[in-house]
Every structure is written in structure tokens, then in C-alpha cells.
Amino acid sequence: MNEQAHVLDKDGTDALGSMPTTTSPSYADRSALQTGFDHFASKVTRWAGSPGIFCGALAVVLIWALAGPIFHFSENWQLVINTGTTIVTFLMVFLIQQSQNKDSVAIHLKLNELLAANREASNRMIGIEELDEQDLRDVANFYVRLAGRAKAMGGQKEAHSIDEEGMPVTRMEAQRHRSQ
């Protein structure tokens, strides 16, 4: 099986708190922890990205800077802003990553639906985010060649699919064929 971005338990289900991929068998299952964290992360990232919070953070930095002469620009004065910003940044990384993971999964699902619904599109593209780096480069090279063909054809339009001759077989597909 391909290396996956999420962690599986011994029984093949997603480890508690990990972000499953769209091809994970337990993606549709709901975990109270995952759901709660998702709601919390969404609210905090929307709140933190608001103009009011930015202005508040800017005000804190300005107040800290103006307090510098009062505290003689001491090490403790510097430590206050360094510690505060480090803690906020550390925690926000996890909340922003959760929101990004959710958005990424949603975009992949939407694209999968468009691929599955279009008769001319290849269903091989569904779940392509699970491919390793080299396989993705091979697919990208296919599209570079396809773009060259389209440019050579001028204004003439044609529909093409990744299933056409010349599309590289991914290592995952090659392993699957060998094991059958």
C-alpha cells in the first residue's frame, strides 16, 4: 500500500485525532474529539483572521513598544513579547493546520465528484493526492506533453484523458498488477 499521510491503528482505522484522507475507510466516521476540535479550530481561525483581532494584536505590540522606555528596554520587557508571541504562534499553527486539512479534504472531494460525473474524465484521477512525489511528477509530465499537443493543434479543440496511451503507470498500479 502507498505511504499515507495519516496514521492507522492495528485494525486499519484512523488513529485517534489524525486527519484521515478521503480514501481512508473511516473518513466518514465521526469522532467526538475530531468533531469538537474541528469546530473549535474553525471558529478560532475565523476569529483570529478578523480585522478586529489584527487591530487588537497591533495595539498590544504598540503598547509593549511604548512601555520599553518605562522598563528601560530590559530583558524582562523583551521576554514578555517573545514568550507571548511564541505561545500564540505555537498554538495557532495547529488550529490553522486543522482548518487547512479540512479545506483540502473538501476540495479533493469536490474534485472527485466532478471527475466521477464527467464521462470524458478519467476516474484514475480520483484519489491522486495519495500518489508519491515521483508518480505525481510523471502525471504532471503527461499534462505538459498534452499541453504541447494542444498548442501544436492551434485553435482546434479535442478532449483528452489521462487514460490515453502515453500515461505513465504509477508505482502503486504496477505493484497491484504484479500481485494479481
Biotite code that builds the C-alpha atoms (Angstrom):
import biotite.structure as struc

atoms = struc.array([
    struc.Atom([0.000, 0.000, 0.000], chain_id="A", res_id=1, res_name="MET", atom_name="CA", element="C"),
    struc.Atom([1.117, 3.557, -0.656], chain_id="A", res_id=2, res_name="ASN", atom_name="CA", element="C"),
    struc.Atom([2.588, 5.591, 2.200], chain_id="A", res_id=3, res_name="GLU", atom_name="CA", element="C"),
    struc.Atom([-0.283, 7.551, 3.670], chain_id="A", res_id=4, res_name="GLN", atom_name="CA", element="C"),
    struc.Atom([-0.351, 10.954, 5.309], chain_id="A", res_id=5, res_name="ALA", atom_name="CA", element="C"),
    struc.Atom([-2.484, 9.738, 8.187], chain_id="A", res_id=6, res_name="HIS", atom_name="CA", element="C"),
    struc.Atom([-1.828, 7.181, 10.889], chain_id="A", res_id=7, res_name="VAL", atom_name="CA", element="C"),
    struc.Atom([-3.705, 3.870, 11.033], chain_id="A", res_id=8, res_name="LEU", atom_name="CA", element="C"),
    struc.Atom([-4.270, 1.739, 14.115], chain_id="A", res_id=9, res_name="ASP", atom_name="CA", element="C"),
    struc.Atom([-3.629, -2.029, 14.040], chain_id="A", res_id=10, res_name="LYS", atom_name="CA", element="C"),
    struc.Atom([-7.210, -2.679, 12.890], chain_id="A", res_id=11, res_name="ASP", atom_name="CA", element="C"),
    struc.Atom([-6.805, -0.383, 9.848], chain_id="A", res_id=12, res_name="GLY", atom_name="CA", element="C"),
    struc.Atom([-8.829, 2.518, 11.238], chain_id="A", res_id=13, res_name="THR", atom_name="CA", element="C"),
    struc.Atom([-7.554, 6.041, 11.643], chain_id="A", res_id=14, res_name="ASP", atom_name="CA", element="C"),
    struc.Atom([-5.640, 6.777, 14.828], chain_id="A", res_id=15, res_name="ALA", atom_name="CA", element="C"),
    struc.Atom([-7.495, 8.972, 17.270], chain_id="A", res_id=16, res_name="LEU", atom_name="CA", element="C"),
    struc.Atom([-7.203, 12.626, 16.316], chain_id="A", res_id=17, res_name="GLY", atom_name="CA", element="C"),
    struc.Atom([-5.466, 12.074, 12.971], chain_id="A", res_id=18, res_name="SER", atom_name="CA", element="C"),
    struc.Atom([-6.868, 13.702, 9.837], chain_id="A", res_id=19, res_name="MET", atom_name="CA", element="C"),
    struc.Atom([-7.972, 10.828, 7.596], chain_id="A", res_id=20, res_name="PRO", atom_name="CA", element="C"),
    struc.Atom([-7.603, 11.078, 3.860], chain_id="A", res_id=21, res_name="THR", atom_name="CA", element="C"),
    struc.Atom([-10.591, 10.840, 1.537], chain_id="A", res_id=22, res_name="THR", atom_name="CA", element="C"),
    struc.Atom([-9.632, 7.240, 0.697], chain_id="A", res_id=23, res_name="THR", atom_name="CA", element="C"),
    struc.Atom([-9.482, 6.206, 4.344], chain_id="A", res_id=24, res_name="SER", atom_name="CA", element="C"),
    struc.Atom([-12.139, 3.650, 5.323], chain_id="A", res_id=25, res_name="PRO", atom_name="CA", element="C"),
    struc.Atom([-13.034, 5.628, 8.425], chain_id="A", res_id=26, res_name="SER", atom_name="CA", element="C"),
    struc.Atom([-13.203, 9.086, 6.887], chain_id="A", res_id=27, res_name="TYR", atom_name="CA", element="C"),
    struc.Atom([-16.987, 9.238, 7.172], chain_id="A", res_id=28, res_name="ALA", atom_name="CA", element="C"),
    struc.Atom([-16.951, 8.069, 10.802], chain_id="A", res_id=29, res_name="ASP", atom_name="CA", element="C"),
    struc.Atom([-17.339, 10.792, 13.358], chain_id="A", res_id=30, res_name="ARG", atom_name="CA", element="C"),
    struc.Atom([-15.101, 11.093, 16.366], chain_id="A", res_id=31, res_name="SER", atom_name="CA", element="C"),
    struc.Atom([-16.300, 13.386, 19.130], chain_id="A", res_id=32, res_name="ALA", atom_name="CA", element="C"),
    struc.Atom([-12.729, 14.601, 19.621], chain_id="A", res_id=33, res_name="LEU", atom_name="CA", element="C"),
    struc.Atom([-12.197, 15.276, 15.896], chain_id="A", res_id=34, res_name="GLN", atom_name="CA", element="C"),
    struc.Atom([-15.584, 16.975, 15.504], chain_id="A", res_id=35, res_name="THR", atom_name="CA", element="C"),
    struc.Atom([-15.103, 19.142, 18.589], chain_id="A", res_id=36, res_name="GLY", atom_name="CA", element="C"),
    struc.Atom([-11.580, 20.154, 17.588], chain_id="A", res_id=37, res_name="PHE", atom_name="CA", element="C"),
    struc.Atom([-12.751, 20.894, 14.052], chain_id="A", res_id=38, res_name="ASP", atom_name="CA", element="C"),
    struc.Atom([-15.497, 23.227, 15.264], chain_id="A", res_id=39, res_name="HIS", atom_name="CA", element="C"),
    struc.Atom([-13.129, 24.913, 17.708], chain_id="A", res_id=40, res_name="PHE", atom_name="CA", element="C"),
    struc.Atom([-10.379, 25.328, 15.085], chain_id="A", res_id=41, res_name="ALA", atom_name="CA", element="C"),
    struc.Atom([-12.828, 26.757, 12.528], chain_id="A", res_id=42, res_name="SER", atom_name="CA", element="C"),
    struc.Atom([-14.183, 29.328, 14.983], chain_id="A", res_id=43, res_name="LYS", atom_name="CA", element="C"),
    struc.Atom([-10.753, 30.360, 16.276], chain_id="A", res_id=44, res_name="VAL", atom_name="CA", element="C"),
    struc.Atom([-9.173, 30.688, 12.812], chain_id="A", res_id=45, res_name="THR", atom_name="CA", element="C"),
    struc.Atom([-12.110, 32.790, 11.563], chain_id="A", res_id=46, res_name="ARG", atom_name="CA", element="C"),
    struc.Atom([-11.923, 34.899, 14.732], chain_id="A", res_id=47, res_name="TRP", atom_name="CA", element="C"),
    struc.Atom([-8.122, 35.234, 14.604], chain_id="A", res_id=48, res_name="ALA", atom_name="CA", element="C"),
    struc.Atom([-8.226, 36.284, 10.940], chain_id="A", res_id=49, res_name="GLY", atom_name="CA", element="C"),
    struc.Atom([-10.673, 39.116, 11.567], chain_id="A", res_id=50, res_name="SER", atom_name="CA", element="C"),
    struc.Atom([-9.670, 42.789, 11.257], chain_id="A", res_id=51, res_name="PRO", atom_name="CA", element="C"),
    struc.Atom([-10.619, 43.447, 14.885], chain_id="A", res_id=52, res_name="GLY", atom_name="CA", element="C"),
    struc.Atom([-8.246, 40.825, 16.239], chain_id="A", res_id=53, res_name="ILE", atom_name="CA", element="C"),
    struc.Atom([-5.457, 42.075, 13.985], chain_id="A", res_id=54, res_name="PHE", atom_name="CA", element="C"),
    struc.Atom([-6.001, 45.607, 15.308], chain_id="A", res_id=55, res_name="CYS", atom_name="CA", element="C"),
    struc.Atom([-6.016, 44.250, 18.880], chain_id="A", res_id=56, res_name="GLY", atom_name="CA", element="C"),
    struc.Atom([-2.737, 42.415, 18.317], chain_id="A", res_id=57, res_name="ALA", atom_name="CA", element="C"),
    struc.Atom([-1.229, 45.525, 16.743], chain_id="A", res_id=58, res_name="LEU", atom_name="CA", element="C"),
    struc.Atom([-2.366, 47.561, 19.778], chain_id="A", res_id=59, res_name="ALA", atom_name="CA", element="C"),
    struc.Atom([-0.699, 45.067, 22.144], chain_id="A", res_id=60, res_name="VAL", atom_name="CA", element="C"),
    struc.Atom([2.583, 45.368, 20.221], chain_id="A", res_id=61, res_name="VAL", atom_name="CA", element="C"),
    struc.Atom([2.363, 49.172, 20.205], chain_id="A", res_id=62, res_name="LEU", atom_name="CA", element="C"),
    struc.Atom([1.655, 49.282, 23.951], chain_id="A", res_id=63, res_name="ILE", atom_name="CA", element="C"),
    struc.Atom([4.572, 46.911, 24.537], chain_id="A", res_id=64, res_name="TRP", atom_name="CA", element="C"),
    struc.Atom([6.868, 49.104, 22.391], chain_id="A", res_id=65, res_name="ALA", atom_name="CA", element="C"),
    struc.Atom([5.755, 52.286, 24.152], chain_id="A", res_id=66, res_name="LEU", atom_name="CA", element="C"),
    struc.Atom([6.390, 50.617, 27.528], chain_id="A", res_id=67, res_name="ALA", atom_name="CA", element="C"),
    struc.Atom([10.002, 49.970, 26.520], chain_id="A", res_id=68, res_name="GLY", atom_name="CA", element="C"),
    struc.Atom([11.420, 53.220, 27.932], chain_id="A", res_id=69, res_name="PRO", atom_name="CA", element="C"),
    struc.Atom([9.487, 52.723, 31.182], chain_id="A", res_id=70, res_name="ILE", atom_name="CA", element="C"),
    struc.Atom([11.125, 49.313, 31.676], chain_id="A", res_id=71, res_name="PHE", atom_name="CA", element="C"),
    struc.Atom([14.481, 50.557, 30.285], chain_id="A", res_id=72, res_name="HIS", atom_name="CA", element="C"),
    struc.Atom([14.211, 48.045, 27.422], chain_id="A", res_id=73, res_name="PHE", atom_name="CA", element="C"),
    struc.Atom([15.126, 45.318, 29.904], chain_id="A", res_id=74, res_name="SER", atom_name="CA", element="C"),
    struc.Atom([15.446, 41.616, 29.212], chain_id="A", res_id=75, res_name="GLU", atom_name="CA", element="C"),
    struc.Atom([12.164, 41.017, 31.070], chain_id="A", res_id=76, res_name="ASN", atom_name="CA", element="C"),
    struc.Atom([10.444, 43.577, 28.840], chain_id="A", res_id=77, res_name="TRP", atom_name="CA", element="C"),
    struc.Atom([11.710, 41.693, 25.757], chain_id="A", res_id=78, res_name="GLN", atom_name="CA", element="C"),
    struc.Atom([10.854, 38.326, 27.300], chain_id="A", res_id=79, res_name="LEU", atom_name="CA", element="C"),
    struc.Atom([7.200, 39.331, 27.667], chain_id="A", res_id=80, res_name="VAL", atom_name="CA", element="C"),
    struc.Atom([6.636, 39.862, 23.936], chain_id="A", res_id=81, res_name="ILE", atom_name="CA", element="C"),
    struc.Atom([8.852, 36.930, 22.916], chain_id="A", res_id=82, res_name="ASN", atom_name="CA", element="C"),
    struc.Atom([7.042, 34.496, 25.206], chain_id="A", res_id=83, res_name="THR", atom_name="CA", element="C"),
    struc.Atom([3.581, 35.781, 24.307], chain_id="A", res_id=84, res_name="GLY", atom_name="CA", element="C"),
    struc.Atom([4.118, 35.652, 20.551], chain_id="A", res_id=85, res_name="THR", atom_name="CA", element="C"),
    struc.Atom([5.818, 32.251, 20.729], chain_id="A", res_id=86, res_name="THR", atom_name="CA", element="C"),
    struc.Atom([2.923, 30.684, 22.654], chain_id="A", res_id=87, res_name="ILE", atom_name="CA", element="C"),
    struc.Atom([0.270, 32.207, 20.387], chain_id="A", res_id=88, res_name="VAL", atom_name="CA", element="C"),
    struc.Atom([2.162, 31.182, 17.247], chain_id="A", res_id=89, res_name="THR", atom_name="CA", element="C"),
    struc.Atom([2.735, 27.641, 18.513], chain_id="A", res_id=90, res_name="PHE", atom_name="CA", element="C"),
    struc.Atom([-0.953, 27.091, 19.263], chain_id="A", res_id=91, res_name="LEU", atom_name="CA", element="C"),
    struc.Atom([-2.214, 28.799, 16.109], chain_id="A", res_id=92, res_name="MET", atom_name="CA", element="C"),
    struc.Atom([-0.094, 26.523, 13.902], chain_id="A", res_id=93, res_name="VAL", atom_name="CA", element="C"),
    struc.Atom([-2.186, 23.523, 14.976], chain_id="A", res_id=94, res_name="PHE", atom_name="CA", element="C"),
    struc.Atom([-5.506, 25.317, 14.610], chain_id="A", res_id=95, res_name="LEU", atom_name="CA", element="C"),
    struc.Atom([-4.642, 26.687, 11.169], chain_id="A", res_id=96, res_name="ILE", atom_name="CA", element="C"),
    struc.Atom([-3.362, 23.268, 10.061], chain_id="A", res_id=97, res_name="GLN", atom_name="CA", element="C"),
    struc.Atom([-6.655, 21.654, 11.104], chain_id="A", res_id=98, res_name="GLN", atom_name="CA", element="C"),
    struc.Atom([-8.591, 24.205, 9.056], chain_id="A", res_id=99, res_name="SER", atom_name="CA", element="C"),
    struc.Atom([-6.260, 23.685, 6.085], chain_id="A", res_id=100, res_name="GLN", atom_name="CA", element="C"),
    struc.Atom([-6.644, 19.898, 6.338], chain_id="A", res_id=101, res_name="ASN", atom_name="CA", element="C"),
    struc.Atom([-10.422, 20.196, 6.340], chain_id="A", res_id=102, res_name="LYS", atom_name="CA", element="C"),
    struc.Atom([-10.392, 22.598, 3.381], chain_id="A", res_id=103, res_name="ASP", atom_name="CA", element="C"),
    struc.Atom([-8.023, 20.324, 1.478], chain_id="A", res_id=104, res_name="SER", atom_name="CA", element="C"),
    struc.Atom([-10.226, 17.268, 2.026], chain_id="A", res_id=105, res_name="VAL", atom_name="CA", element="C"),
    struc.Atom([-13.307, 19.252, 0.960], chain_id="A", res_id=106, res_name="ALA", atom_name="CA", element="C"),
    struc.Atom([-11.607, 20.423, -2.245], chain_id="A", res_id=107, res_name="ILE", atom_name="CA", element="C"),
    struc.Atom([-10.469, 16.866, -3.038], chain_id="A", res_id=108, res_name="HIS", atom_name="CA", element="C"),
    struc.Atom([-13.998, 15.554, -2.531], chain_id="A", res_id=109, res_name="LEU", atom_name="CA", element="C"),
    struc.Atom([-15.443, 18.250, -4.800], chain_id="A", res_id=110, res_name="LYS", atom_name="CA", element="C"),
    struc.Atom([-12.882, 17.480, -7.492], chain_id="A", res_id=111, res_name="LEU", atom_name="CA", element="C"),
    struc.Atom([-13.551, 13.750, -7.118], chain_id="A", res_id=112, res_name="ASN", atom_name="CA", element="C"),
    struc.Atom([-17.249, 14.429, -7.710], chain_id="A", res_id=113, res_name="GLU", atom_name="CA", element="C"),
    struc.Atom([-16.508, 16.459, -10.832], chain_id="A", res_id=114, res_name="LEU", atom_name="CA", element="C"),
    struc.Atom([-14.225, 13.711, -12.153], chain_id="A", res_id=115, res_name="LEU", atom_name="CA", element="C"),
    struc.Atom([-16.734, 10.979, -11.388], chain_id="A", res_id=116, res_name="ALA", atom_name="CA", element="C"),
    struc.Atom([-19.590, 12.932, -13.010], chain_id="A", res_id=117, res_name="ALA", atom_name="CA", element="C"),
    struc.Atom([-17.743, 13.793, -16.241], chain_id="A", res_id=118, res_name="ASN", atom_name="CA", element="C"),
    struc.Atom([-17.847, 10.986, -18.823], chain_id="A", res_id=119, res_name="ARG", atom_name="CA", element="C"),
    struc.Atom([-14.668, 12.171, -20.563], chain_id="A", res_id=120, res_name="GLU", atom_name="CA", element="C"),
    struc.Atom([-12.630, 12.496, -17.360], chain_id="A", res_id=121, res_name="ALA", atom_name="CA", element="C"),
    struc.Atom([-10.648, 9.551, -16.060], chain_id="A", res_id=122, res_name="SER", atom_name="CA", element="C"),
    struc.Atom([-11.642, 8.060, -12.734], chain_id="A", res_id=123, res_name="ASN", atom_name="CA", element="C"),
    struc.Atom([-7.940, 7.241, -12.283], chain_id="A", res_id=124, res_name="ARG", atom_name="CA", element="C"),
    struc.Atom([-7.526, 10.849, -11.175], chain_id="A", res_id=125, res_name="MET", atom_name="CA", element="C"),
    struc.Atom([-9.776, 10.293, -8.145], chain_id="A", res_id=126, res_name="ILE", atom_name="CA", element="C"),
    struc.Atom([-7.564, 9.998, -5.087], chain_id="A", res_id=127, res_name="GLY", atom_name="CA", element="C"),
    struc.Atom([-4.438, 11.090, -6.971], chain_id="A", res_id=128, res_name="ILE", atom_name="CA", element="C"),
    struc.Atom([-3.338, 13.033, -3.888], chain_id="A", res_id=129, res_name="GLU", atom_name="CA", element="C"),
    struc.Atom([-2.292, 9.675, -2.421], chain_id="A", res_id=130, res_name="GLU", atom_name="CA", element="C"),
    struc.Atom([0.429, 9.175, -5.061], chain_id="A", res_id=131, res_name="LEU", atom_name="CA", element="C"),
    struc.Atom([4.065, 9.628, -4.125], chain_id="A", res_id=132, res_name="ASP", atom_name="CA", element="C"),
    struc.Atom([6.104, 12.567, -5.400], chain_id="A", res_id=133, res_name="GLU", atom_name="CA", element="C"),
    struc.Atom([7.620, 10.768, -8.399], chain_id="A", res_id=134, res_name="GLN", atom_name="CA", element="C"),
    struc.Atom([4.241, 9.466, -9.595], chain_id="A", res_id=135, res_name="ASP", atom_name="CA", element="C"),
    struc.Atom([2.825, 12.996, -9.370], chain_id="A", res_id=136, res_name="LEU", atom_name="CA", element="C"),
    struc.Atom([5.766, 14.263, -11.445], chain_id="A", res_id=137, res_name="ARG", atom_name="CA", element="C"),
    struc.Atom([5.065, 11.570, -14.060], chain_id="A", res_id=138, res_name="ASP", atom_name="CA", element="C"),
    struc.Atom([1.415, 12.658, -14.251], chain_id="A", res_id=139, res_name="VAL", atom_name="CA", element="C"),
    struc.Atom([2.474, 16.314, -14.485], chain_id="A", res_id=140, res_name="ALA", atom_name="CA", element="C"),
    struc.Atom([4.828, 15.429, -17.366], chain_id="A", res_id=141, res_name="ASN", atom_name="CA", element="C"),
    struc.Atom([1.904, 13.759, -19.144], chain_id="A", res_id=142, res_name="PHE", atom_name="CA", element="C"),
    struc.Atom([-0.025, 17.033, -18.931], chain_id="A", res_id=143, res_name="TYR", atom_name="CA", element="C"),
    struc.Atom([2.997, 19.009, -20.156], chain_id="A", res_id=144, res_name="VAL", atom_name="CA", element="C"),
    struc.Atom([3.098, 16.746, -23.230], chain_id="A", res_id=145, res_name="ARG", atom_name="CA", element="C"),
    struc.Atom([-0.675, 17.125, -23.623], chain_id="A", res_id=146, res_name="LEU", atom_name="CA", element="C"),
    struc.Atom([-0.336, 20.922, -23.473], chain_id="A", res_id=147, res_name="ALA", atom_name="CA", element="C"),
    struc.Atom([2.341, 20.734, -26.184], chain_id="A", res_id=148, res_name="GLY", atom_name="CA", element="C"),
    struc.Atom([-0.002, 18.693, -28.383], chain_id="A", res_id=149, res_name="ARG", atom_name="CA", element="C"),
    struc.Atom([-2.821, 21.183, -27.818], chain_id="A", res_id=150, res_name="ALA", atom_name="CA", element="C"),
    struc.Atom([-0.544, 24.087, -28.714], chain_id="A", res_id=151, res_name="LYS", atom_name="CA", element="C"),
    struc.Atom([0.567, 22.318, -31.909], chain_id="A", res_id=152, res_name="ALA", atom_name="CA", element="C"),
    struc.Atom([-3.090, 21.773, -32.884], chain_id="A", res_id=153, res_name="MET", atom_name="CA", element="C"),
    struc.Atom([-3.776, 25.515, -32.707], chain_id="A", res_id=154, res_name="GLY", atom_name="CA", element="C"),
    struc.Atom([-7.412, 26.512, -32.254], chain_id="A", res_id=155, res_name="GLY", atom_name="CA", element="C"),
    struc.Atom([-8.737, 23.010, -32.855], chain_id="A", res_id=156, res_name="GLN", atom_name="CA", element="C"),
    struc.Atom([-10.311, 21.623, -29.682], chain_id="A", res_id=157, res_name="LYS", atom_name="CA", element="C"),
    struc.Atom([-10.087, 17.999, -28.576], chain_id="A", res_id=158, res_name="GLU", atom_name="CA", element="C"),
    struc.Atom([-10.981, 16.192, -25.376], chain_id="A", res_id=159, res_name="ALA", atom_name="CA", element="C"),
    struc.Atom([-8.179, 14.166, -23.841], chain_id="A", res_id=160, res_name="HIS", atom_name="CA", element="C"),
    struc.Atom([-7.958, 11.954, -20.801], chain_id="A", res_id=161, res_name="SER", atom_name="CA", element="C"),
    struc.Atom([-5.209, 10.620, -18.610], chain_id="A", res_id=162, res_name="ILE", atom_name="CA", element="C"),
    struc.Atom([-6.309, 7.146, -19.777], chain_id="A", res_id=163, res_name="ASP", atom_name="CA", element="C"),
    struc.Atom([-4.876, 7.790, -23.240], chain_id="A", res_id=164, res_name="GLU", atom_name="CA", element="C"),
    struc.Atom([-1.794, 5.991, -24.441], chain_id="A", res_id=165, res_name="GLU", atom_name="CA", element="C"),
    struc.Atom([1.330, 7.552, -23.013], chain_id="A", res_id=166, res_name="GLY", atom_name="CA", element="C"),
    struc.Atom([0.019, 7.991, -19.478], chain_id="A", res_id=167, res_name="MET", atom_name="CA", element="C"),
    struc.Atom([2.569, 6.500, -17.088], chain_id="A", res_id=168, res_name="PRO", atom_name="CA", element="C"),
    struc.Atom([1.500, 3.654, -14.840], chain_id="A", res_id=169, res_name="VAL", atom_name="CA", element="C"),
    struc.Atom([2.063, 4.650, -11.240], chain_id="A", res_id=170, res_name="THR", atom_name="CA", element="C"),
    struc.Atom([4.211, 2.505, -8.982], chain_id="A", res_id=171, res_name="ARG", atom_name="CA", element="C"),
    struc.Atom([1.123, 1.720, -6.923], chain_id="A", res_id=172, res_name="MET", atom_name="CA", element="C"),
    struc.Atom([-0.721, 0.418, -10.020], chain_id="A", res_id=173, res_name="GLU", atom_name="CA", element="C"),
    struc.Atom([2.339, -1.564, -11.123], chain_id="A", res_id=174, res_name="ALA", atom_name="CA", element="C"),
    struc.Atom([2.565, -3.236, -7.708], chain_id="A", res_id=175, res_name="GLN", atom_name="CA", element="C"),
    struc.Atom([-1.149, -4.033, -7.815], chain_id="A", res_id=176, res_name="ARG", atom_name="CA", element="C"),
    struc.Atom([-0.796, -5.685, -11.260], chain_id="A", res_id=177, res_name="HIS", atom_name="CA", element="C"),
    struc.Atom([2.241, -7.714, -10.122], chain_id="A", res_id=178, res_name="ARG", atom_name="CA", element="C"),
    struc.Atom([0.424, -9.016, -7.043], chain_id="A", res_id=179, res_name="SER", atom_name="CA", element="C"),
    struc.Atom([-2.617, -10.202, -9.056], chain_id="A", res_id=180, res_name="GLN", atom_name="CA", element="C"),
])
